[in-house]
Amino acid sequence: MSLVITEIKSFTGIITLNNPSKLNALCKELINDLIAALNQMKERQLRCVILRAPAGSKVFSAGHDISELPKGSRDPLSYEDPLRRGIRAIQSFPTPVIAMVEGSVWGGAFELVMSCDMIYAAEGSTFAMTPANLGVAYDIVGIHNLIRDCSLHVIKEMVFTARSVSAERALQTGIVNRIAPAAELEAVVMEIAELISVKAPLSITLIKEELRVLNEANPLTPDEFERLQYMRRVVYDSDDAKEGIAAFVEKRKPVFNGR
Ligand code: LCV
């Protein structure tokens, strides 16, 4: 059974994350189903895709499936890992992908919604960026996906404290386009999707790709890249990386010693 539900309404595709027992944690299987759904919708030449959780969800997605994180000594977010593949599938989708958020968004799921073209959130939803909770060596591409769309100070506060921000705060800081009461959110997003679906799709596809390429343009020298990769290796080889995951599994607070 697929871990996503797909639906098509006219020119709009709707992908609903559907793994409630694991709070829509982004396990490999769910990401593969998400990518398969996007590929089907690309073949149907749909003009807009909405990514959502079931109505009434308290948790939109609990983020990367922690049980699938390597237990140290391996890059947890390398190029072909599921989260990286899922995010590239959204960013390279030829027409707009809209995140319709209800509930709490955690870690890699925050990067996933940030990789969408627009974000519309229900009042009461929250967003958290959690590598510092787990001792995770988040990767350069993932961090780059966060810093382009809202103030660096806000992203630093989110990462350094791992504390959730409210939908209202996310609206003020440009993380989300708009918030609405949960009961009205679907109508708000469907209206946007319908507006998009009658516009010129070729222009939209071109400008979405121009914006992606320009937004990702960042002069990073090979030496700088290698230096950051070395710093990441120190983190993912660390005792703290193991402690973060162990603490989550053992349902206790982690004790990080900085080595
Ligand atoms: C696997 C889970 C998860 C989960 N994976 O329900 O950004 S990074 O670097 O951190 C990146 C690597 C990343 O995305 O890491 C994951 C970040 N996610 C989080 O930190 C959220 C972790 N989850 C929670 O804080 C709670 O589960 C929330 C607040 C989401 C919901 O709390 P609630 O009390 O409603 P439980 O905690 O009881 O979770 C229900 C079941 O889902 C599992 C969790 O282990 C529990 O399983 P058991 O019933 O078998 O004990 N679960 C939750 N999140 N990300 N499994």
Boltz pocket constraint, residues with backbone or C-beta under 6 A from the ligand:
constraints:
  - pocket:
      binder: B
      contacts: [[A, 21], [A, 22], [A, 23], [A, 25], [A, 59], [A, 62], [A, 63], [A, 64], [A, 65], [A, 66], [A, 67], [A, 69], [A, 104], [A, 106], [A, 107], [A, 108], [A, 109], [A, 129], [A, 130], [A, 131], [A, 132], [A, 133], [A, 134], [A, 136], [A, 138], [A, 248]]
      max_distance: 6.0
